[in-house]
């Protein structure tokens, strides 16, 4: 089955100077160098809450602009960075992502509930199955929420960056198959999420939010 957020086109961001269209935000847009290097987590959070704001009238305060331009979205990213702030090791735990995003939402008068699928190393026994992973992805997308995805090591998936957050917007799910489509650094990309799960040697996780 193919499943997607209902309106992925709402994550299209236009550069008002060049007309180029990006898919989601790019951490390179941050003003400060450290944020440009370590800002993948707050960028993913910015993608998620902007989408929630644009698809739920009651959550409109989560995005403080009427346009999806690079300049407007960069301001939004900077707002998220104040709450979803990388530490010395970056944003290397899902709870840092969820707590910061929930705090940001509270600052805008919105209550969000995080849903987390924690990922242990593939060396850990009694790990969740790939079917459970697929069900979590399906649940997030069926709730019409993009998923934040943290991987600390890319395993055998060559087109993933390690120690990195991206934003999953769609998936192809079948027996023995879990391919994800995501926003990464302003680009649309696809990767084998099942292969990552089976081959990653460090922890990671997936996150989505619903509104109380």
ZAMARMAR-146498 format. One record per residue (C-alpha): y negated, z, x negated. Coordinates in steps of 0.02 Angstrom, whole numbers, plus 50000, padded with zeros to 5 digits. Layout:
% ZAMARMAR-146498
YZX ...
//
This chain:
% ZAMARMAR-146498
500005000050000 498204997049949 496955010849988 495115012149949 493545021549993 492795012950145 491225006150064 491415003749875 489914992049879 488815007349906 489115011649723 488294995449667 486754999849566 485464986449527 484404985649371 482704981949444 482134973949280 483574961849250 484454960649418 486114965849339 487254975249457 488274989949394 489734998449480 489295016849474 488235025549346 488275024149157 488065039449046 487075028448926 485625029849050 485305048149010 483705051448914 484415063948788 485655058948655 486875073148689 486935068548872 487265050448827 488725056048718 489465069548831 488825065049004 490355056349078 490755071449189 489045073149271 488985054249289 490615054549386 489965069049491 488385058949525 489435044349586 490425055449703 488985064849783 487935049149800 489355040849894 489535056150007 487655055850041 487665037350082 489155038350201 488815054850291 487115056850377 487285075750367 487465074950178 485955063850146 485095077350042 486405075249905 485525059349848 483645060549833 483165042249848 483245027749969 483755014849840 485225012149722 484255006049571 484555011049391 482955021249385 483335030449548 485145033649504 484675039649330 483555052849409 485045057749516 486155058949362 484875070049275 484875081449428 486765082949421 486735086249234 485785102649265 487295109049361 488785099349291 488325102949112 489495098948966 489915113648853 490335113448667 491965104448706 491175093648840 491725095249020 493535097848974 494125107849126 494155102749308 493405119449362 491825115849263 491665099649361 492025107349532 490975123049510 489465113149450 489605100249588 489785113649722 488265122749651 487255106649653 487735103749835 487245121549881 485545118449801 485335104149926 485915114450075 487675107050081 489355115850069 490735105749984 492565110549967 493415104549806 495215098449803 496035098349632 497625090949562 497865099349394 498825089749262 499815098249125 500495089948969 502015079048994 502925091548882 502795104949017 504315108049126 504215109149316 502725097649319 502195089649484 503035073049519 502205056049512 502455055249700 501405070949720 500065063149610 500075047449718 499935057949877 498425067049807 497545050749764 497965043949936 497285059750019 495625058649927 495365040349965 495915042650146 494585056250158 493365042650102 492895051649942 492975044449766 493995055049645 493395061849480 494755059149349 494835068749185 495975063349044 495935072048877 497115059548798 497435042048862 499305042248829 499985024548825 498565017148930 497555006748808 496015003648918 495625022148948 494465032448839 495145049548790 494175065548829 493315056548971 492895057149157 492885041649267 492785039149456 494285032249553 493805021749705 495435012849754 497295012549717 498855001949737 500295013449781 502115008449793 503815014549735 503645017449549 501865010649547 500155018849547 498735007649489 496965014349505 495295005549514 493815015249447 491995015549394 491825018449207 490145017149117 489435006149254 490914994249256 492354991649375 494034993849287 495874995649331 497205005849244 498985012149265 498775030049324 500645032849336 500915027549155 499495039049102 500285053649195 501975050649115 501295048648939 499805060548923 500095074848801 498565084948849 498005091749016 496825083249137 496575082249323 495895073949478 494595080549600 493865075649768 492765084649893 492665087050080 491255094550180 491485111050272 
//
